[in-house]
Amino acid sequence: MTESEKVTVGGMLSALVLIVPAFLVHVAPRFPGSLTGSLFGIAAAVLFLLLLSYSAVKRLPWVKERTKEHVSIGAVLTFHVYAGAVGALLGIIHSGHKFQSPLGIALTLSMLTVVASGFVGRYYLAHIGQDLRDQQKELGVLRTRYDSLALAAAGLKDQAVVDPNGVPLGQLLGAMSDLEFAITARETLKRTLARWVFLHIAASIVMYALLVLHIWSGIYYGLRWLG
């Protein structure tokens, strides 16, 4: 994910965080069933259906073969990220902050779980991985410096040993210890977050099932704006 993508998607997720609790101060009960509200809902549903294009390109060999000459998997993934974030925003707007229906509440929660878990996998987990590589590289440099200083200190008595940068041997050892602790903590966090894909897939299945029920109930009980 590029820096511009991080800023854009992060901004949309921040908007979601602000919009969701806004029902405490604003509720529009008739908006979801109005023409404008329905158009927001239809647009959100279309975007969420288009999210499946990434799964098709990634997991179906015949689809991947037919599309690889026209669009890269990276471009499809970028669209997947943007469509999920925009679709969630449109879905919240469509609700009119009328969180009274158990079906609507469950659909909203599953939708937000899909978006949040996707963001964790696309950005945060990759960010942690890059930090780990940088810290491990830095630890390797410190160990090399420490080994050379320890070797030099072996033949000295009661003399302080410092590296060319002026760092005492004891201070260098402390920096290595702190860095090893940070690496262990990040590795633990990475292993925990590595399970995001299972949550993402499970939440997606639930979301699509609830979305179908939501659309069916809207048609079954009648679309008010058609009248």
CNS distance restraints for C-alpha pairs under 8 A (distance, minus, plus):
assign (resid   1 and name CA) (resid   5 and name CA) 5.92 0.50 0.50
assign (resid   1 and name CA) (resid   6 and name CA) 6.44 0.50 0.50
assign (resid   1 and name CA) (resid  78 and name CA) 7.86 0.50 0.50
assign (resid   1 and name CA) (resid 122 and name CA) 7.25 0.50 0.50
assign (resid   1 and name CA) (resid 123 and name CA) 6.64 0.50 0.50
assign (resid   2 and name CA) (resid   6 and name CA) 6.25 0.50 0.50
assign (resid   3 and name CA) (resid   7 and name CA) 6.26 0.50 0.50
assign (resid   4 and name CA) (resid   8 and name CA) 6.09 0.50 0.50
assign (resid   5 and name CA) (resid   9 and name CA) 5.86 0.50 0.50
assign (resid   5 and name CA) (resid  10 and name CA) 7.99 0.50 0.50
assign (resid   6 and name CA) (resid  10 and name CA) 5.63 0.50 0.50
assign (resid   6 and name CA) (resid 123 and name CA) 7.45 0.50 0.50
assign (resid   7 and name CA) (resid  11 and name CA) 5.92 0.50 0.50
assign (resid   8 and name CA) (resid  12 and name CA) 6.38 0.50 0.50
assign (resid   9 and name CA) (resid  13 and name CA) 6.18 0.50 0.50
assign (resid   9 and name CA) (resid  81 and name CA) 7.69 0.50 0.50
assign (resid   9 and name CA) (resid  82 and name CA) 6.83 0.50 0.50
assign (resid   9 and name CA) (resid  85 and name CA) 6.81 0.50 0.50
assign (resid  10 and name CA) (resid  14 and name CA) 6.09 0.50 0.50
assign (resid  11 and name CA) (resid  15 and name CA) 6.20 0.50 0.50
assign (resid  12 and name CA) (resid  16 and name CA) 6.31 0.50 0.50
assign (resid  12 and name CA) (resid  85 and name CA) 6.33 0.50 0.50
assign (resid  12 and name CA) (resid  86 and name CA) 7.29 0.50 0.50
assign (resid  12 and name CA) (resid  89 and name CA) 7.55 0.50 0.50
assign (resid  13 and name CA) (resid  17 and name CA) 6.31 0.50 0.50
assign (resid  13 and name CA) (resid  85 and name CA) 6.82 0.50 0.50
assign (resid  14 and name CA) (resid  18 and name CA) 6.39 0.50 0.50
assign (resid  15 and name CA) (resid  19 and name CA) 5.95 0.50 0.50
assign (resid  15 and name CA) (resid  89 and name CA) 7.80 0.50 0.50
assign (resid  16 and name CA) (resid  20 and name CA) 5.94 0.50 0.50
assign (resid  16 and name CA) (resid  88 and name CA) 7.66 0.50 0.50
assign (resid  16 and name CA) (resid  89 and name CA) 6.24 0.50 0.50
assign (resid  16 and name CA) (resid  92 and name CA) 7.90 0.50 0.50
assign (resid  17 and name CA) (resid  21 and name CA) 7.37 0.50 0.50
assign (resid  18 and name CA) (resid  22 and name CA) 6.67 0.50 0.50
assign (resid  19 and name CA) (resid  23 and name CA) 7.86 0.50 0.50
assign (resid  19 and name CA) (resid  92 and name CA) 7.38 0.50 0.50
assign (resid  20 and name CA) (resid  92 and name CA) 6.89 0.50 0.50
assign (resid  20 and name CA) (resid  97 and name CA) 7.52 0.50 0.50
assign (resid  22 and name CA) (resid  26 and name CA) 6.10 0.50 0.50
assign (resid  22 and name CA) (resid  97 and name CA) 7.12 0.50 0.50
assign (resid  23 and name CA) (resid  27 and name CA) 5.46 0.50 0.50
assign (resid  23 and name CA) (resid  96 and name CA) 7.96 0.50 0.50
assign (resid  23 and name CA) (resid  97 and name CA) 4.64 0.50 0.50
assign (resid  23 and name CA) (resid  98 and name CA) 7.11 0.50 0.50
assign (resid  23 and name CA) (resid  99 and name CA) 7.86 0.50 0.50
assign (resid  26 and name CA) (resid  97 and name CA) 6.88 0.50 0.50
assign (resid  27 and name CA) (resid  96 and name CA) 6.05 0.50 0.50
assign (resid  27 and name CA) (resid  97 and name CA) 5.11 0.50 0.50
assign (resid  27 and name CA) (resid  98 and name CA) 5.88 0.50 0.50
assign (resid  28 and name CA) (resid  32 and name CA) 7.92 0.50 0.50
assign (resid  28 and name CA) (resid  96 and name CA) 4.93 0.50 0.50
assign (resid  28 and name CA) (resid  97 and name CA) 6.48 0.50 0.50
assign (resid  28 and name CA) (resid  98 and name CA) 6.51 0.50 0.50
assign (resid  29 and name CA) (resid  96 and name CA) 6.40 0.50 0.50
assign (resid  29 and name CA) (resid  97 and name CA) 7.67 0.50 0.50
assign (resid  29 and name CA) (resid  98 and name CA) 5.59 0.50 0.50
assign (resid  30 and name CA) (resid  34 and name CA) 6.45 0.50 0.50
assign (resid  30 and name CA) (resid  96 and name CA) 7.76 0.50 0.50
assign (resid  31 and name CA) (resid  36 and name CA) 7.43 0.50 0.50
assign (resid  31 and name CA) (resid  37 and name CA) 5.28 0.50 0.50
assign (resid  31 and name CA) (resid  94 and name CA) 7.29 0.50 0.50
assign (resid  31 and name CA) (resid  95 and name CA) 7.47 0.50 0.50
assign (resid  31 and name CA) (resid  96 and name CA) 5.58 0.50 0.50
assign (resid  32 and name CA) (resid  36 and name CA) 7.92 0.50 0.50
assign (resid  32 and name CA) (resid  37 and name CA) 4.50 0.50 0.50
assign (resid  32 and name CA) (resid  38 and name CA) 5.95 0.50 0.50
assign (resid  32 and name CA) (resid  41 and name CA) 7.76 0.50 0.50
assign (resid  32 and name CA) (resid  94 and name CA) 5.33 0.50 0.50
assign (resid  32 and name CA) (resid  95 and name CA) 5.42 0.50 0.50
assign (resid  32 and name CA) (resid  96 and name CA) 5.82 0.50 0.50
assign (resid  33 and name CA) (resid  37 and name CA) 6.04 0.50 0.50
assign (resid  33 and name CA) (resid  38 and name CA) 5.91 0.50 0.50
assign (resid  33 and name CA) (resid 223 and name CA) 6.81 0.50 0.50
assign (resid  33 and name CA) (resid 224 and name CA) 5.96 0.50 0.50
assign (resid  33 and name CA) (resid 225 and name CA) 6.69 0.50 0.50
assign (resid  34 and name CA) (resid  38 and name CA) 5.89 0.50 0.50
assign (resid  34 and name CA) (resid 224 and name CA) 6.72 0.50 0.50
assign (resid  34 and name CA) (resid 225 and name CA) 5.37 0.50 0.50
assign (resid  35 and name CA) (resid  39 and name CA) 6.18 0.50 0.50
assign (resid  35 and name CA) (resid 225 and name CA) 5.27 0.50 0.50
assign (resid  36 and name CA) (resid  40 and name CA) 6.46 0.50 0.50
assign (resid  37 and name CA) (resid  41 and name CA) 6.34 0.50 0.50
assign (resid  37 and name CA) (resid  93 and name CA) 7.63 0.50 0.50
assign (resid  37 and name CA) (resid  94 and name CA) 5.01 0.50 0.50
assign (resid  37 and name CA) (resid  95 and name CA) 7.68 0.50 0.50
assign (resid  37 and name CA) (resid  96 and name CA) 7.69 0.50 0.50
assign (resid  38 and name CA) (resid  42 and name CA) 6.03 0.50 0.50
assign (resid  38 and name CA) (resid  94 and name CA) 6.79 0.50 0.50
assign (resid  39 and name CA) (resid  43 and name CA) 6.05 0.50 0.50
assign (resid  40 and name CA) (resid  44 and name CA) 6.20 0.50 0.50
assign (resid  40 and name CA) (resid  90 and name CA) 5.59 0.50 0.50
assign (resid  40 and name CA) (resid  91 and name CA) 6.83 0.50 0.50
assign (resid  40 and name CA) (resid  93 and name CA) 7.02 0.50 0.50
assign (resid  40 and name CA) (resid  94 and name CA) 5.27 0.50 0.50
assign (resid  41 and name CA) (resid  45 and name CA) 6.14 0.50 0.50
assign (resid  41 and name CA) (resid  90 and name CA) 6.64 0.50 0.50
assign (resid  41 and name CA) (resid  91 and name CA) 5.72 0.50 0.50
assign (resid  41 and name CA) (resid  94 and name CA) 5.17 0.50 0.50
assign (resid  41 and name CA) (resid  95 and name CA) 7.99 0.50 0.50
assign (resid  42 and name CA) (resid  46 and name CA) 6.13 0.50 0.50
assign (resid  43 and name CA) (resid  47 and name CA) 6.25 0.50 0.50
assign (resid  43 and name CA) (resid  87 and name CA) 7.32 0.50 0.50
assign (resid  43 and name CA) (resid  90 and name CA) 7.19 0.50 0.50
assign (resid  44 and name CA) (resid  48 and name CA) 6.25 0.50 0.50
assign (resid  44 and name CA) (resid  86 and name CA) 7.61 0.50 0.50
assign (resid  44 and name CA) (resid  87 and name CA) 4.37 0.50 0.50
assign (resid  44 and name CA) (resid  88 and name CA) 6.85 0.50 0.50
assign (resid  44 and name CA) (resid  90 and name CA) 5.38 0.50 0.50
assign (resid  44 and name CA) (resid  91 and name CA) 5.48 0.50 0.50
assign (resid  45 and name CA) (resid  49 and name CA) 6.20 0.50 0.50
assign (resid  45 and name CA) (resid  87 and name CA) 7.23 0.50 0.50
assign (resid  45 and name CA) (resid  91 and name CA) 7.91 0.50 0.50
assign (resid  45 and name CA) (resid 211 and name CA) 7.66 0.50 0.50
assign (resid  46 and name CA) (resid  50 and name CA) 6.21 0.50 0.50
assign (resid  47 and name CA) (resid  51 and name CA) 6.39 0.50 0.50
assign (resid  47 and name CA) (resid  83 and name CA) 5.65 0.50 0.50
assign (resid  47 and name CA) (resid  84 and name CA) 7.06 0.50 0.50
assign (resid  47 and name CA) (resid  86 and name CA) 7.92 0.50 0.50
assign (resid  47 and name CA) (resid  87 and name CA) 5.60 0.50 0.50
assign (resid  48 and name CA) (resid  52 and name CA) 7.37 0.50 0.50
assign (resid  48 and name CA) (resid  83 and name CA) 7.02 0.50 0.50
assign (resid  48 and name CA) (resid  84 and name CA) 6.45 0.50 0.50
assign (resid  48 and name CA) (resid  87 and name CA) 6.29 0.50 0.50
assign (resid  49 and name CA) (resid  53 and name CA) 7.93 0.50 0.50
assign (resid  50 and name CA) (resid  80 and name CA) 7.88 0.50 0.50
assign (resid  50 and name CA) (resid  83 and name CA) 7.68 0.50 0.50
assign (resid  51 and name CA) (resid  55 and name CA) 7.58 0.50 0.50
assign (resid  51 and name CA) (resid  80 and name CA) 5.35 0.50 0.50
assign (resid  51 and name CA) (resid  83 and name CA) 6.72 0.50 0.50
assign (resid  51 and name CA) (resid  84 and name CA) 6.89 0.50 0.50
assign (resid  52 and name CA) (resid  56 and name CA) 6.23 0.50 0.50
assign (resid  53 and name CA) (resid  57 and name CA) 6.10 0.50 0.50
assign (resid  53 and name CA) (resid  76 and name CA) 7.60 0.50 0.50
assign (resid  53 and name CA) (resid  80 and name CA) 7.96 0.50 0.50
assign (resid  54 and name CA) (resid  58 and name CA) 5.98 0.50 0.50
assign (resid  54 and name CA) (resid  73 and name CA) 7.74 0.50 0.50
assign (resid  54 and name CA) (resid  76 and name CA) 5.81 0.50 0.50
assign (resid  54 and name CA) (resid  77 and name CA) 6.17 0.50 0.50
assign (resid  54 and name CA) (resid  80 and name CA) 6.39 0.50 0.50
assign (resid  55 and name CA) (resid  59 and name CA) 5.75 0.50 0.50
assign (resid  55 and name CA) (resid  60 and name CA) 7.75 0.50 0.50
assign (resid  56 and name CA) (resid  60 and name CA) 5.27 0.50 0.50
assign (resid  56 and name CA) (resid  63 and name CA) 6.48 0.50 0.50
assign (resid  56 and name CA) (resid  64 and name CA) 7.58 0.50 0.50
assign (resid  57 and name CA) (resid  61 and name CA) 7.38 0.50 0.50
assign (resid  57 and name CA) (resid  63 and name CA) 5.43 0.50 0.50
assign (resid  57 and name CA) (resid  64 and name CA) 4.68 0.50 0.50
assign (resid  57 and name CA) (resid  67 and name CA) 7.43 0.50 0.50
assign (resid  57 and name CA) (resid  73 and name CA) 7.22 0.50 0.50
assign (resid  58 and name CA) (resid  64 and name CA) 6.55 0.50 0.50
assign (resid  58 and name CA) (resid  73 and name CA) 7.31 0.50 0.50
assign (resid  59 and name CA) (resid  64 and name CA) 7.78 0.50 0.50
assign (resid  60 and name CA) (resid  64 and name CA) 6.24 0.50 0.50
assign (resid  61 and name CA) (resid  65 and name CA) 6.11 0.50 0.50
assign (resid  62 and name CA) (resid  66 and name CA) 6.35 0.50 0.50
assign (resid  63 and name CA) (resid  67 and name CA) 6.22 0.50 0.50
assign (resid  64 and name CA) (resid  68 and name CA) 5.80 0.50 0.50
assign (resid  65 and name CA) (resid  69 and name CA) 7.75 0.50 0.50
assign (resid  67 and name CA) (resid  71 and name CA) 5.93 0.50 0.50
assign (resid  67 and name CA) (resid  72 and name CA) 7.71 0.50 0.50
assign (resid  68 and name CA) (resid  72 and name CA) 5.64 0.50 0.50
assign (resid  68 and name CA) (resid  73 and name CA) 7.30 0.50 0.50
assign (resid  71 and name CA) (resid  75 and name CA) 6.54 0.50 0.50
assign (resid  71 and name CA) (resid  76 and name CA) 7.20 0.50 0.50
assign (resid  72 and name CA) (resid  76 and name CA) 6.51 0.50 0.50
assign (resid  73 and name CA) (resid  77 and name CA) 6.13 0.50 0.50
assign (resid  74 and name CA) (resid  78 and name CA) 6.19 0.50 0.50
assign (resid  75 and name CA) (resid  79 and name CA) 6.27 0.50 0.50
assign (resid  76 and name CA) (resid  80 and name CA) 6.09 0.50 0.50
assign (resid  77 and name CA) (resid  81 and name CA) 6.30 0.50 0.50
assign (resid  78 and name CA) (resid  82 and name CA) 6.36 0.50 0.50
assign (resid  79 and name CA) (resid  83 and name CA) 5.81 0.50 0.50
assign (resid  80 and name CA) (resid  84 and name CA) 6.09 0.50 0.50
assign (resid  81 and name CA) (resid  85 and name CA) 6.38 0.50 0.50
assign (resid  81 and name CA) (resid 118 and name CA) 7.52 0.50 0.50
assign (resid  81 and name CA) (resid 119 and name CA) 7.68 0.50 0.50
assign (resid  82 and name CA) (resid  86 and name CA) 6.06 0.50 0.50
assign (resid  83 and name CA) (resid  87 and name CA) 5.69 0.50 0.50
assign (resid  84 and name CA) (resid  88 and name CA) 6.13 0.50 0.50
assign (resid  84 and name CA) (resid 115 and name CA) 6.13 0.50 0.50
assign (resid  85 and name CA) (resid  89 and name CA) 6.42 0.50 0.50
assign (resid  85 and name CA) (resid 115 and name CA) 6.37 0.50 0.50
assign (resid  86 and name CA) (resid  90 and name CA) 6.23 0.50 0.50
assign (resid  87 and name CA) (resid  91 and name CA) 6.02 0.50 0.50
assign (resid  88 and name CA) (resid  92 and name CA) 6.24 0.50 0.50
assign (resid  88 and name CA) (resid 111 and name CA) 6.57 0.50 0.50
assign (resid  88 and name CA) (resid 112 and name CA) 6.92 0.50 0.50
assign (resid  88 and name CA) (resid 115 and name CA) 7.39 0.50 0.50
assign (resid  89 and name CA) (resid  93 and name CA) 6.29 0.50 0.50
assign (resid  90 and name CA) (resid  94 and name CA) 6.00 0.50 0.50
assign (resid  91 and name CA) (resid  95 and name CA) 6.36 0.50 0.50
assign (resid  91 and name CA) (resid 108 and name CA) 7.74 0.50 0.50
assign (resid  92 and name CA) (resid  96 and name CA) 7.07 0.50 0.50
assign (resid  92 and name CA) (resid  97 and name CA) 7.11 0.50 0.50
assign (resid  92 and name CA) (resid 108 and name CA) 7.40 0.50 0.50
assign (resid  93 and name CA) (resid  97 and name CA) 7.34 0.50 0.50
assign (resid  95 and name CA) (resid  99 and name CA) 7.27 0.50 0.50
assign (resid  95 and name CA) (resid 104 and name CA) 7.95 0.50 0.50
assign (resid  99 and name CA) (resid 104 and name CA) 6.60 0.50 0.50
assign (resid  99 and name CA) (resid 105 and name CA) 5.81 0.50 0.50
assign (resid 100 and name CA) (resid 104 and name CA) 7.35 0.50 0.50
assign (resid 100 and name CA) (resid 105 and name CA) 7.13 0.50 0.50
assign (resid 101 and name CA) (resid 105 and name CA) 6.15 0.50 0.50
assign (resid 102 and name CA) (resid 106 and name CA) 6.02 0.50 0.50
assign (resid 103 and name CA) (resid 107 and name CA) 6.06 0.50 0.50
assign (resid 103 and name CA) (resid 210 and name CA) 7.04 0.50 0.50
assign (resid 103 and name CA) (resid 214 and name CA) 7.06 0.50 0.50
assign (resid 104 and name CA) (resid 108 and name CA) 6.08 0.50 0.50
assign (resid 104 and name CA) (resid 214 and name CA) 7.37 0.50 0.50
assign (resid 105 and name CA) (resid 109 and name CA) 6.17 0.50 0.50
assign (resid 106 and name CA) (resid 110 and name CA) 6.10 0.50 0.50
assign (resid 106 and name CA) (resid 210 and name CA) 7.58 0.50 0.50
assign (resid 107 and name CA) (resid 111 and name CA) 5.99 0.50 0.50
assign (resid 107 and name CA) (resid 207 and name CA) 5.85 0.50 0.50
assign (resid 107 and name CA) (resid 210 and name CA) 5.71 0.50 0.50
assign (resid 107 and name CA) (resid 211 and name CA) 6.69 0.50 0.50
assign (resid 108 and name CA) (resid 112 and name CA) 6.19 0.50 0.50
assign (resid 109 and name CA) (resid 113 and name CA) 6.14 0.50 0.50
assign (resid 110 and name CA) (resid 114 and name CA) 6.18 0.50 0.50
assign (resid 110 and name CA) (resid 203 and name CA) 5.60 0.50 0.50
assign (resid 110 and name CA) (resid 204 and name CA) 7.26 0.50 0.50
assign (resid 110 and name CA) (resid 206 and name CA) 6.72 0.50 0.50
assign (resid 110 and name CA) (resid 207 and name CA) 5.29 0.50 0.50
assign (resid 111 and name CA) (resid 115 and name CA) 6.38 0.50 0.50
assign (resid 111 and name CA) (resid 203 and name CA) 7.53 0.50 0.50
assign (resid 111 and name CA) (resid 204 and name CA) 7.56 0.50 0.50
assign (resid 111 and name CA) (resid 207 and name CA) 5.96 0.50 0.50
assign (resid 112 and name CA) (resid 116 and name CA) 5.98 0.50 0.50
assign (resid 113 and name CA) (resid 117 and name CA) 5.89 0.50 0.50
assign (resid 113 and name CA) (resid 200 and name CA) 7.31 0.50 0.50
assign (resid 113 and name CA) (resid 203 and name CA) 6.40 0.50 0.50
assign (resid 114 and name CA) (resid 118 and name CA) 6.00 0.50 0.50
assign (resid 114 and name CA) (resid 199 and name CA) 7.94 0.50 0.50
assign (resid 114 and name CA) (resid 200 and name CA) 5.37 0.50 0.50
assign (resid 114 and name CA) (resid 201 and name CA) 7.87 0.50 0.50
assign (resid 114 and name CA) (resid 203 and name CA) 5.63 0.50 0.50
assign (resid 114 and name CA) (resid 204 and name CA) 5.89 0.50 0.50
assign (resid 114 and name CA) (resid 207 and name CA) 7.96 0.50 0.50
assign (resid 115 and name CA) (resid 119 and name CA) 6.20 0.50 0.50
assign (resid 116 and name CA) (resid 120 and name CA) 6.30 0.50 0.50
assign (resid 117 and name CA) (resid 121 and name CA) 6.32 0.50 0.50
assign (resid 117 and name CA) (resid 196 and name CA) 5.93 0.50 0.50
assign (resid 117 and name CA) (resid 197 and name CA) 7.48 0.50 0.50
assign (resid 117 and name CA) (resid 199 and name CA) 6.97 0.50 0.50
assign (resid 117 and name CA) (resid 200 and name CA) 5.49 0.50 0.50
assign (resid 118 and name CA) (resid 122 and name CA) 6.01 0.50 0.50
assign (resid 118 and name CA) (resid 196 and name CA) 7.77 0.50 0.50
assign (resid 118 and name CA) (resid 197 and name CA) 7.84 0.50 0.50
assign (resid 118 and name CA) (resid 200 and name CA) 6.37 0.50 0.50
assign (resid 119 and name CA) (resid 123 and name CA) 5.73 0.50 0.50
assign (resid 119 and name CA) (resid 124 and name CA) 6.90 0.50 0.50
assign (resid 120 and name CA) (resid 124 and name CA) 4.75 0.50 0.50
assign (resid 120 and name CA) (resid 125 and name CA) 5.81 0.50 0.50
assign (resid 120 and name CA) (resid 193 and name CA) 7.72 0.50 0.50
assign (resid 120 and name CA) (resid 196 and name CA) 7.24 0.50 0.50
assign (resid 121 and name CA) (resid 125 and name CA) 5.26 0.50 0.50
assign (resid 121 and name CA) (resid 126 and name CA) 7.08 0.50 0.50
assign (resid 121 and name CA) (resid 193 and name CA) 7.86 0.50 0.50
assign (resid 121 and name CA) (resid 194 and name CA) 7.74 0.50 0.50
assign (resid 121 and name CA) (resid 196 and name CA) 6.41 0.50 0.50
assign (resid 121 and name CA) (resid 197 and name CA) 7.16 0.50 0.50
assign (resid 122 and name CA) (resid 126 and name CA) 6.59 0.50 0.50
assign (resid 123 and name CA) (resid 127 and name CA) 6.03 0.50 0.50
assign (resid 124 and name CA) (resid 128 and name CA) 6.22 0.50 0.50
assign (resid 125 and name CA) (resid 129 and name CA) 6.25 0.50 0.50
assign (resid 125 and name CA) (resid 190 and name CA) 6.67 0.50 0.50
assign (resid 125 and name CA) (resid 193 and name CA) 6.90 0.50 0.50
assign (resid 125 and name CA) (resid 194 and name CA) 7.44 0.50 0.50
assign (resid 126 and name CA) (resid 130 and name CA) 6.29 0.50 0.50
assign (resid 127 and name CA) (resid 131 and name CA) 6.26 0.50 0.50
assign (resid 128 and name CA) (resid 132 and name CA) 6.13 0.50 0.50
assign (resid 128 and name CA) (resid 186 and name CA) 7.01 0.50 0.50
assign (resid 128 and name CA) (resid 190 and name CA) 6.83 0.50 0.50
assign (resid 129 and name CA) (resid 133 and name CA) 6.34 0.50 0.50
assign (resid 129 and name CA) (resid 190 and name CA) 7.45 0.50 0.50
assign (resid 130 and name CA) (resid 134 and name CA) 6.27 0.50 0.50
assign (resid 131 and name CA) (resid 135 and name CA) 6.09 0.50 0.50
assign (resid 132 and name CA) (resid 136 and name CA) 6.01 0.50 0.50
assign (resid 132 and name CA) (resid 183 and name CA) 6.35 0.50 0.50
assign (resid 132 and name CA) (resid 186 and name CA) 6.88 0.50 0.50
assign (resid 132 and name CA) (resid 187 and name CA) 7.49 0.50 0.50
assign (resid 133 and name CA) (resid 137 and name CA) 6.12 0.50 0.50
assign (resid 134 and name CA) (resid 138 and name CA) 6.21 0.50 0.50
assign (resid 135 and name CA) (resid 139 and name CA) 6.04 0.50 0.50
assign (resid 135 and name CA) (resid 179 and name CA) 7.07 0.50 0.50
assign (resid 135 and name CA) (resid 183 and name CA) 6.78 0.50 0.50
assign (resid 136 and name CA) (resid 140 and name CA) 6.19 0.50 0.50
assign (resid 136 and name CA) (resid 183 and name CA) 7.28 0.50 0.50
assign (resid 137 and name CA) (resid 141 and name CA) 6.50 0.50 0.50
assign (resid 138 and name CA) (resid 142 and name CA) 6.32 0.50 0.50
assign (resid 139 and name CA) (resid 143 and name CA) 6.09 0.50 0.50
assign (resid 139 and name CA) (resid 176 and name CA) 6.42 0.50 0.50
assign (resid 139 and name CA) (resid 179 and name CA) 6.71 0.50 0.50
assign (resid 139 and name CA) (resid 180 and name CA) 7.46 0.50 0.50
assign (resid 140 and name CA) (resid 144 and name CA) 6.28 0.50 0.50
assign (resid 141 and name CA) (resid 145 and name CA) 6.37 0.50 0.50
assign (resid 142 and name CA) (resid 146 and name CA) 6.01 0.50 0.50
assign (resid 142 and name CA) (resid 172 and name CA) 7.29 0.50 0.50
assign (resid 142 and name CA) (resid 176 and name CA) 6.59 0.50 0.50
assign (resid 143 and name CA) (resid 147 and name CA) 5.98 0.50 0.50
assign (resid 143 and name CA) (resid 176 and name CA) 7.37 0.50 0.50
assign (resid 144 and name CA) (resid 148 and name CA) 6.35 0.50 0.50
assign (resid 145 and name CA) (resid 149 and name CA) 6.22 0.50 0.50
assign (resid 145 and name CA) (resid 163 and name CA) 7.26 0.50 0.50
assign (resid 146 and name CA) (resid 150 and name CA) 5.93 0.50 0.50
assign (resid 146 and name CA) (resid 169 and name CA) 7.01 0.50 0.50
assign (resid 146 and name CA) (resid 172 and name CA) 6.85 0.50 0.50
assign (resid 146 and name CA) (resid 173 and name CA) 7.19 0.50 0.50
assign (resid 147 and name CA) (resid 151 and name CA) 6.12 0.50 0.50
assign (resid 148 and name CA) (resid 152 and name CA) 6.29 0.50 0.50
assign (resid 149 and name CA) (resid 153 and name CA) 6.02 0.50 0.50
assign (resid 149 and name CA) (resid 161 and name CA) 6.97 0.50 0.50
assign (resid 149 and name CA) (resid 162 and name CA) 7.30 0.50 0.50
assign (resid 149 and name CA) (resid 163 and name CA) 6.63 0.50 0.50
assign (resid 149 and name CA) (resid 169 and name CA) 6.88 0.50 0.50
assign (resid 150 and name CA) (resid 154 and name CA) 6.20 0.50 0.50
assign (resid 150 and name CA) (resid 169 and name CA) 7.65 0.50 0.50
assign (resid 151 and name CA) (resid 155 and name CA) 7.81 0.50 0.50
assign (resid 152 and name CA) (resid 156 and name CA) 7.44 0.50 0.50
assign (resid 152 and name CA) (resid 161 and name CA) 7.95 0.50 0.50
assign (resid 153 and name CA) (resid 157 and name CA) 7.83 0.50 0.50
assign (resid 153 and name CA) (resid 161 and name CA) 6.38 0.50 0.50
assign (resid 160 and name CA) (resid 168 and name CA) 7.10 0.50 0.50
assign (resid 160 and name CA) (resid 169 and name CA) 7.74 0.50 0.50
assign (resid 161 and name CA) (resid 168 and name CA) 5.86 0.50 0.50
assign (resid 161 and name CA) (resid 169 and name CA) 5.87 0.50 0.50
assign (resid 162 and name CA) (resid 166 and name CA) 5.40 0.50 0.50
assign (resid 162 and name CA) (resid 167 and name CA) 5.19 0.50 0.50
assign (resid 162 and name CA) (resid 168 and name CA) 4.19 0.50 0.50
assign (resid 162 and name CA) (resid 169 and name CA) 5.72 0.50 0.50
assign (resid 163 and name CA) (resid 167 and name CA) 5.50 0.50 0.50
assign (resid 163 and name CA) (resid 168 and name CA) 6.58 0.50 0.50
assign (resid 163 and name CA) (resid 169 and name CA) 7.34 0.50 0.50
assign (resid 167 and name CA) (resid 171 and name CA) 6.46 0.50 0.50
assign (resid 167 and name CA) (resid 172 and name CA) 6.38 0.50 0.50
assign (resid 168 and name CA) (resid 172 and name CA) 6.23 0.50 0.50
assign (resid 169 and name CA) (resid 173 and name CA) 6.25 0.50 0.50
assign (resid 170 and name CA) (resid 174 and name CA) 6.32 0.50 0.50
assign (resid 171 and name CA) (resid 175 and name CA) 6.26 0.50 0.50
assign (resid 172 and name CA) (resid 176 and name CA) 6.30 0.50 0.50
assign (resid 173 and name CA) (resid 177 and name CA) 6.27 0.50 0.50
assign (resid 174 and name CA) (resid 178 and name CA) 6.24 0.50 0.50
assign (resid 175 and name CA) (resid 179 and name CA) 6.14 0.50 0.50
assign (resid 176 and name CA) (resid 180 and name CA) 6.09 0.50 0.50
assign (resid 177 and name CA) (resid 181 and name CA) 6.28 0.50 0.50
assign (resid 178 and name CA) (resid 182 and name CA) 6.28 0.50 0.50
assign (resid 179 and name CA) (resid 183 and name CA) 6.14 0.50 0.50
assign (resid 180 and name CA) (resid 184 and name CA) 6.17 0.50 0.50
assign (resid 181 and name CA) (resid 185 and name CA) 6.23 0.50 0.50
assign (resid 182 and name CA) (resid 186 and name CA) 6.19 0.50 0.50
assign (resid 183 and name CA) (resid 187 and name CA) 6.04 0.50 0.50
assign (resid 184 and name CA) (resid 188 and name CA) 6.23 0.50 0.50
assign (resid 185 and name CA) (resid 189 and name CA) 6.28 0.50 0.50
assign (resid 186 and name CA) (resid 190 and name CA) 5.97 0.50 0.50
assign (resid 187 and name CA) (resid 191 and name CA) 6.16 0.50 0.50
assign (resid 188 and name CA) (resid 192 and name CA) 6.29 0.50 0.50
assign (resid 189 and name CA) (resid 193 and name CA) 6.12 0.50 0.50
assign (resid 190 and name CA) (resid 194 and name CA) 5.82 0.50 0.50
assign (resid 191 and name CA) (resid 195 and name CA) 7.30 0.50 0.50
assign (resid 195 and name CA) (resid 199 and name CA) 6.92 0.50 0.50
assign (resid 196 and name CA) (resid 200 and name CA) 5.97 0.50 0.50
assign (resid 197 and name CA) (resid 201 and name CA) 6.06 0.50 0.50
assign (resid 198 and name CA) (resid 202 and name CA) 6.06 0.50 0.50
assign (resid 199 and name CA) (resid 203 and name CA) 5.89 0.50 0.50
assign (resid 200 and name CA) (resid 204 and name CA) 6.03 0.50 0.50
assign (resid 201 and name CA) (resid 205 and name CA) 6.26 0.50 0.50
assign (resid 202 and name CA) (resid 206 and name CA) 6.36 0.50 0.50
assign (resid 203 and name CA) (resid 207 and name CA) 5.96 0.50 0.50
assign (resid 204 and name CA) (resid 208 and name CA) 6.14 0.50 0.50
assign (resid 205 and name CA) (resid 209 and name CA) 6.25 0.50 0.50
assign (resid 206 and name CA) (resid 210 and name CA) 6.16 0.50 0.50
assign (resid 207 and name CA) (resid 211 and name CA) 5.94 0.50 0.50
assign (resid 208 and name CA) (resid 212 and name CA) 6.20 0.50 0.50
assign (resid 209 and name CA) (resid 213 and name CA) 6.48 0.50 0.50
assign (resid 210 and name CA) (resid 214 and name CA) 6.01 0.50 0.50
assign (resid 211 and name CA) (resid 215 and name CA) 6.17 0.50 0.50
assign (resid 212 and name CA) (resid 216 and name CA) 6.07 0.50 0.50
assign (resid 213 and name CA) (resid 217 and name CA) 5.99 0.50 0.50
assign (resid 214 and name CA) (resid 218 and name CA) 6.20 0.50 0.50
assign (resid 215 and name CA) (resid 219 and name CA) 6.34 0.50 0.50
assign (resid 216 and name CA) (resid 220 and name CA) 5.92 0.50 0.50
assign (resid 217 and name CA) (resid 221 and name CA) 5.95 0.50 0.50
assign (resid 218 and name CA) (resid 222 and name CA) 6.02 0.50 0.50
assign (resid 218 and name CA) (resid 223 and name CA) 6.30 0.50 0.50
assign (resid 219 and name CA) (resid 223 and name CA) 6.05 0.50 0.50
assign (resid 223 and name CA) (resid 227 and name CA) 7.44 0.50 0.50
